[in-house]
Amino acid sequence: MHNATAQHDSPTRIIVIGAGAWGTPAALQLQDRGYAVTLIERFEAGSLFASSGGSSRLWRLADTEPWRARMLAGTVGAFERLGERVGEPVFRHTGMLWRDVPSLPAARAAIAAIGIAHTEVPADEVGNFIPGLRPDGRDAIFVPDAGVVLADVLLSRTLAAFVAAGGTYLPQTEVVGVSTAGGLATVALTGGAELDAEQVLITAGPGSGAILQSLGLDISLTPYLEQVVYFGDPLQRPPAPDLPALFDGPTDAVPGIYAMPSGGAGYKVGLDTPLRPLAGGTLGDDLGRAEVPERTEVIRARVERDLTHVTPTVLDTQVCTWTDSADGDYVIGRVRPEVTIACGDSGEGFKVSALLGELLADVVTNVPVDVELMQHWSPERFAADAPAKTGPSAMGRH
């Protein structure tokens, strides 16, 4: 991917809509290449109402498809480059245990095919890799180079670097539509204001659907609310042991969970099932982010039973959003000569944030990109028969 800084006598104007896991790194990439970039965010980067808050996100190098595993392997260098650019590491190698009967053979084969280091873990030895993890008869694999994205650090440092490089950041600014004419794109804002640019990149998370409709695009996107809980001993610093990350797939009896270290915030755990869809299927005014106590208790009981090295005391909860596509894959590509879209994070946006920042900057500026990735992610795959949506995509079970 292109990383060299470009210089332009008359910088092309580019508007990036959405200061989240994809939009903020892409905006910095474009600004560094010499373009005049405006980054628009309806709320604030990392806001309670955005899909990009919180201290950490699971970063796994394992996947059931070889092409995804190859892509994930490429995120290592991208995270390193972004960390060097912003002056602080934005990810950690904590290791990750993958335990899930249906997906394990395909995940094992996919990562082995591209040479990602991993260890086969018999069912009764899972506690050797995540101390205190209860054996339940399922084998696992351990991926030592996987870990967590430091989400809050990545967003705050990348945004600061973007502004320091001369980029324009417009928080608390809502986009209501995008139109194109005469080689320009016009971004309409609430209150009637408009901004023009030669290129627009839409990375608006749950708000993408309504913006795409203004362009006459009807791409199936389903935003959901998700709740996570942080656990640990409030009298300890840090409050929880620095355990590896975990993907524990669902069984017939219980839903899957994902878990990861989050430093001073505690050990972060969530169920791999959303709280509910956002009302109306778009961000709209559905801004309720209150904790659901019943969900908190379900997760707490799971920690008490299955993660015995973590004190099952609730330190904090967080409710955020994610947006599912019809087939659980990203939707990325140019939809007009002046407009590129990137949506459908399917709950897995941060694990590729640095890589997507580079790739999206390439797409917007017509730099050649990985053909296989773009074939899988192209919006054109929905042009004929879009897959029937049967429910939220399950993590790790593509």
C-alpha positions as MATLAB code, in Angstrom:
seq = 'MHNATAQHDSPTRIIVIGAGAWGTPAALQLQDRGYAVTLIERFEAGSLFASSGGSSRLWRLADTEPWRARMLAGTVGAFERLGERVGEPVFRHTGMLWRDVPSLPAARAAIAAIGIAHTEVPADEVGNFIPGLRPDGRDAIFVPDAGVVLADVLLSRTLAAFVAAGGTYLPQTEVVGVSTAGGLATVALTGGAELDAEQVLITAGPGSGAILQSLGLDISLTPYLEQVVYFGDPLQRPPAPDLPALFDGPTDAVPGIYAMPSGGAGYKVGLDTPLRPLAGGTLGDDLGRAEVPERTEVIRARVERDLTHVTPTVLDTQVCTWTDSADGDYVIGRVRPEVTIACGDSGEGFKVSALLGELLADVVTNVPVDVELMQHWSPERFAADAPAKTGPSAMGRH';
ca = [
       0.000    0.000    0.000;
       1.040    3.563   -0.678;
       2.726    5.348    2.236;
       4.859    8.037    0.626;
       3.845   11.625    1.212;
       2.527   13.257   -1.942;
       2.765   16.983   -2.604;
       0.207   18.867   -4.675;
       0.438   22.443   -5.955;
      -3.310   22.755   -5.423;
      -4.350   20.136   -2.886;
      -7.388   18.043   -3.735;
     -10.146   18.554   -1.204;
     -11.294   15.358    0.494;
     -14.062   15.013    3.063;
     -14.082   12.005    5.387;
     -17.406   11.385    7.139;
     -16.999    9.564   10.461;
     -14.072    9.904   12.893;
     -14.031    6.267   13.941;
     -11.789    3.233   13.605;
     -11.579    3.563    9.817;
     -12.225    7.226    9.092;
      -9.633    8.718   11.450;
      -6.629    6.651   10.236;
      -7.737    7.208    6.629;
      -7.974   10.969    7.199;
      -4.445   11.039    8.637;
      -3.122    8.997    5.716;
      -4.708   11.357    3.206;
      -3.519   14.468    5.029;
       0.020   13.077    5.160;
      -0.094   12.528    1.414;
      -0.640   16.210    0.828;
      -4.405   16.446    0.379;
      -6.668   19.016    2.047;
      -8.765   16.816    4.335;
     -11.838   17.651    6.395;
     -12.923   15.019    8.933;
     -16.570   15.278   10.010;
     -17.961   13.562   13.106;
     -21.567   13.698   14.274;
     -20.521   13.332   17.926;
     -16.906   13.223   19.119;
     -14.232   10.681   18.305;
     -14.666    7.867   20.843;
     -18.003    9.263   22.018;
     -20.459    7.219   24.063;
     -22.749    7.325   21.022;
     -20.135    6.210   18.503;
     -19.130    2.670   17.617;
     -15.496    3.351   18.464;
     -15.317    3.992   22.206;
     -13.643    1.961   24.926;
     -10.077    1.176   25.880;
      -9.407   -1.992   23.897;
     -10.668   -4.156   21.060;
      -9.935   -7.784   20.285;
      -7.267   -8.197   17.601;
      -7.090  -11.732   16.348;
      -4.859  -13.092   13.623;
      -6.971  -16.220   13.215;
      -9.876  -16.599   10.826;
     -11.718  -19.373    9.047;
     -10.930  -18.071    5.538;
      -7.334  -18.012    4.212;
      -7.839  -14.663    2.469;
      -8.995  -13.052    5.738;
      -6.157  -14.622    7.687;
      -3.716  -13.266    5.095;
      -5.308   -9.828    5.429;
      -5.119   -9.983    9.232;
      -1.439  -10.908    9.058;
      -0.937   -7.676    7.134;
      -2.362   -5.651   10.012;
       0.799   -6.205   12.075;
       2.903   -3.923    9.908;
       0.081   -1.430    9.554;
      -0.330   -1.096   13.323;
       3.421   -0.688   13.707;
       3.512    2.048   11.054;
       0.583    3.902   12.634;
       2.152    3.655   16.091;
       5.409    5.112   14.758;
       3.486    7.909   13.044;
       1.527    8.958   16.147;
       4.396    8.392   18.578;
       2.816    5.676   20.728;
       2.030    1.960   20.310;
      -1.574    1.353   19.281;
      -1.694   -2.428   19.789;
      -0.346   -5.161   22.075;
       0.642   -8.773   21.522;
      -1.140  -10.459   24.443;
      -1.899  -13.754   22.730;
      -5.396  -15.104   22.070;
      -7.071  -18.442   22.691;
      -9.652  -19.578   20.102;
     -12.049  -22.256   21.420;
     -14.949  -23.187   19.153;
     -15.785  -26.623   17.741;
     -17.422  -25.678   14.390;
     -14.855  -23.065   13.342;
     -11.666  -24.493   14.825;
     -10.613  -26.805   11.943;
     -11.055  -24.075    9.326;
      -9.316  -21.447   11.488;
      -6.416  -23.817   12.146;
      -6.053  -24.615    8.442;
      -6.308  -20.987    7.348;
      -3.611  -19.640    9.646;
      -1.357  -22.638    9.033;
      -1.604  -22.047    5.277;
      -0.062  -18.583    5.586;
       2.398  -19.432    8.355;
       0.864  -17.684   11.381;
       2.407  -19.164   14.533;
      -0.049  -21.056   16.717;
      -0.207  -23.845   19.259;
      -2.671  -26.722   19.364;
      -4.291  -26.783   22.810;
      -5.995  -29.965   24.075;
      -9.230  -29.372   25.954;
      -7.782  -30.066   29.387;
      -4.816  -27.696   28.875;
      -6.629  -24.408   28.129;
      -5.804  -23.189   31.658;
      -2.105  -23.330   30.771;
      -2.692  -20.495   28.301;
      -5.404  -18.500   30.083;
      -4.988  -19.199   33.805;
      -8.314  -19.901   35.429;
     -10.170  -20.707   32.190;
     -12.516  -23.613   32.879;
     -12.009  -26.645   30.592;
     -15.266  -27.725   28.940;
     -14.183  -30.564   26.657;
     -13.400  -28.379   23.622;
      -9.946  -28.145   22.084;
      -8.495  -24.760   21.148;
      -5.639  -23.022   19.403;
      -3.455  -20.292   20.900;
      -2.149  -17.498   18.659;
       0.713  -15.755   20.506;
       0.963  -12.722   18.204;
      -2.718  -11.805   18.491;
      -3.890   -9.446   21.201;
      -5.664   -6.119   21.582;
      -5.925   -2.844   19.740;
      -5.546    0.073   22.156;
      -8.665    1.715   20.788;
      -8.722    4.873   22.865;
      -5.022    5.516   22.254;
      -5.370    4.870   18.529;
      -8.280    7.262   18.112;
      -6.983   10.090   20.288;
      -3.393   10.007   19.022;
      -4.376    9.597   15.379;
      -6.848   12.477   15.592;
      -4.235   14.680   17.286;
      -1.708   13.820   14.574;
      -4.277   14.612   11.877;
      -5.013   18.047   13.318;
      -1.302   18.756   13.883;
      -0.663   17.906   10.221;
      -3.121   20.606    9.154;
      -6.313   18.584    8.839;
      -9.690   20.157    9.602;
     -11.768   18.369   12.253;
     -15.473   19.170   12.594;
     -17.017   17.382   15.615;
     -20.669   17.752   16.583;
     -21.480   18.082   12.882;
     -24.201   15.900   11.378;
     -24.229   14.940    7.708;
     -27.710   14.507    6.245;
     -26.801   13.665    2.666;
     -24.247   13.542   -0.126;
     -24.793   14.422   -3.785;
     -22.554   14.633   -6.830;
     -22.549   16.855   -9.919;
     -19.983   18.297  -12.273;
     -17.081   16.327  -10.830;
     -17.702   17.535   -7.281;
     -19.350   15.974   -4.241;
     -21.530   18.089   -1.977;
     -21.969   17.140    1.667;
     -25.163   18.538    3.192;
     -25.168   19.281    6.924;
     -27.979   19.890    9.374;
     -29.084   23.512    9.298;
     -28.633   23.797    5.525;
     -24.855   24.271    5.317;
     -22.977   22.500    2.545;
     -19.346   21.539    1.909;
     -17.866   20.707   -1.489;
     -14.934   18.428   -2.262;
     -13.416   16.502   -5.122;
     -13.655   13.266   -3.120;
     -15.801   12.035   -0.215;
     -15.122    8.972    1.935;
     -18.118    7.720    3.935;
     -17.115    5.814    7.087;
     -20.114    6.748    9.227;
     -20.732    3.428   10.983;
     -24.396    3.128   12.025;
     -25.167    6.395   10.252;
     -23.944    5.135    6.866;
     -27.270    3.711    5.724;
     -29.127    7.011    5.655;
     -26.235    8.791    3.910;
     -26.021    6.067    1.263;
     -29.738    6.389    0.629;
     -29.197   10.044   -0.241;
     -26.984    8.757   -3.067;
     -29.674    6.341   -4.216;
     -27.863    3.337   -2.743;
     -29.821    0.703   -0.846;
     -27.230   -1.512    0.848;
     -28.495   -3.764    3.598;
     -26.943   -2.605    6.883;
     -28.214   -3.486   10.354;
     -26.870   -1.453   13.294;
     -26.937   -3.111   16.703;
     -26.290   -2.165   20.302;
     -23.726   -4.243   22.215;
     -22.877   -4.269   25.923;
     -19.527   -5.144   27.468;
     -18.543   -5.361   31.131;
     -15.199   -4.695   32.840;
     -14.241   -6.909   35.775;
     -11.591   -6.919   38.479;
     -10.680   -6.112   42.049;
     -11.233   -2.372   42.628;
      -8.585   -2.407   45.373;
      -5.854   -3.679   43.046;
      -3.829   -1.761   40.452;
      -4.284   -2.950   37.799;
      -7.612   -4.447   38.857;
      -7.322   -7.632   36.771;
      -4.427   -9.914   35.772;
      -2.938   -9.310   32.337;
      -4.488  -12.404   30.786;
      -4.492  -13.164   27.050;
      -7.528  -12.430   24.908;
     -10.215  -15.054   24.360;
     -12.717  -16.044   21.688;
     -14.989  -18.689   23.236;
     -17.545  -19.776   20.663;
     -21.166  -20.593   21.497;
     -22.422  -24.051   22.408;
     -25.950  -25.381   22.394;
     -26.336  -24.308   25.992;
     -24.724  -20.850   26.147;
     -23.799  -17.981   23.816;
     -20.193  -17.277   22.913;
     -18.085  -14.695   24.682;
     -15.090  -12.580   23.790;
     -12.725  -11.226   26.413;
      -9.529   -9.202   26.579;
      -7.240   -7.279   28.944;
      -7.983   -3.557   29.191;
      -5.286   -2.286   31.535;
      -6.612   -0.051   34.269;
     -10.194   -0.589   33.146;
     -10.171   -4.302   34.070;
     -10.750   -7.479   32.079;
     -13.320   -6.751   29.369;
     -15.957   -9.371   28.536;
     -18.925   -9.373   26.176;
     -21.474  -11.852   24.857;
     -21.279  -12.561   21.149;
     -24.885  -11.547   20.713;
     -26.221   -7.983   20.528;
     -28.571   -6.310   22.943;
     -30.953   -5.218   20.204;
     -31.042   -3.575   16.771;
     -31.017    0.189   16.737;
     -34.548    1.540   16.343;
     -35.395    2.266   12.740;
     -32.333    0.445   11.463;
     -30.174    3.548   11.487;
     -28.560    5.813   14.056;
     -31.369    8.346   13.978;
     -32.244    9.562   17.450;
     -31.931    6.139   19.117;
     -29.304    7.337   21.562;
     -30.123    5.254   24.630;
     -26.923    3.723   25.993;
     -28.074    2.607   29.433;
     -26.708   -0.598   30.884;
     -29.071   -3.579   30.840;
     -28.615   -5.106   34.325;
     -29.826   -8.528   33.208;
     -27.091   -8.672   30.555;
     -24.500   -7.540   33.081;
     -25.485  -10.368   35.422;
     -25.354  -12.990   32.667;
     -21.803  -11.907   31.810;
     -20.785  -11.672   35.470;
     -22.012  -15.208   36.144;
     -20.068  -16.433   33.107;
     -16.884  -14.812   34.408;
     -17.400  -16.287   37.863;
     -17.853  -19.752   36.363;
     -15.364  -19.781   33.488;
     -12.648  -17.181   34.214;
     -11.762  -17.887   37.812;
      -8.555  -15.803   37.867;
     -10.632  -12.655   37.291;
     -12.463  -11.159   40.274;
     -16.135  -11.170   39.193;
     -16.736   -7.662   40.496;
     -18.261   -5.274   37.954;
     -16.068   -2.208   37.558;
     -17.859   -0.605   34.635;
     -20.167   -1.287   31.701;
     -20.314    0.139   28.216;
     -22.996    0.087   25.533;
     -21.849    0.884   22.012;
     -22.854    0.183   18.420;
     -21.733   -1.966   15.536;
     -23.131   -2.391   12.046;
     -23.684   -5.704   10.305;
     -23.730   -6.171    6.548;
     -25.950   -8.746    4.876;
     -23.169  -11.336    4.701;
     -20.984  -10.257    7.635;
     -18.221   -8.825    5.444;
     -17.072   -5.253    5.010;
     -18.617   -3.131    2.258;
     -15.815   -1.093    0.707;
     -15.414    0.493   -2.707;
     -16.002    3.431   -4.989;
     -19.706    3.960   -5.724;
     -19.392    7.216   -7.671;
     -16.345    8.785   -9.325;
     -16.318   11.195   -6.356;
     -17.517    8.878   -3.544;
     -15.980    5.901   -1.727;
     -17.803    3.999    1.006;
     -16.554    1.836    3.874;
     -19.257    0.359    6.100;
     -20.524   -2.893    7.563;
     -17.813   -3.333   10.204;
     -19.810   -6.338   11.510;
     -18.363   -5.757   14.973;
     -14.792   -6.206   13.783;
     -13.703   -2.753   12.637;
     -10.833   -2.044   15.018;
      -8.896   -5.221   14.282;
      -8.127   -3.805   10.826;
      -8.239   -0.077   11.571;
      -4.638    0.779   10.697;
      -4.682   -1.382    7.578;
      -8.017    0.067    6.463;
      -6.666    3.575    6.957;
      -3.977    2.837    4.381;
      -6.232    0.899    2.024;
      -9.017    3.496    2.035;
      -6.558    6.273    1.332;
      -5.363    4.224   -1.640;
      -8.899    3.641   -2.938;
      -9.834    7.311   -2.626;
      -6.687    8.419   -4.492;
      -6.803    5.650   -7.131;
      -3.688    3.825   -5.926;
      -3.866    0.105   -6.870;
      -4.988   -2.069   -3.958;
      -5.229   -5.780   -3.157;
      -7.547   -7.173   -5.839;
      -8.713  -10.176   -3.815;
      -9.742   -8.066   -0.835;
     -11.670   -5.636   -2.977;
     -13.494   -8.461   -4.737;
     -14.688   -9.803   -1.402;
     -15.629   -6.371   -0.051;
     -17.009   -4.706   -3.171;
     -20.522   -3.210   -2.874;
     -21.192   -4.723   -6.304;
     -21.604   -8.158   -4.724;
     -25.064   -7.024   -3.609;
     -26.119   -5.812   -7.052;
     -27.888   -9.036   -8.015;
     -29.147  -11.232   -5.192;
     -28.258   -9.954   -1.744;
     -28.010  -12.744    0.820;
     -31.019  -13.150    3.087;
     -30.312  -11.741    6.537;
     -30.997  -14.384    9.182;
     -29.617  -12.589   12.233;
     -26.452  -10.919   13.502;
     -23.168  -12.301   12.238;
     -21.392  -14.526   14.754;
     -17.774  -13.657   15.471;
     -15.304  -16.107   13.964;
     -17.871  -18.127   12.043;
     -17.788  -16.710    8.524;
];
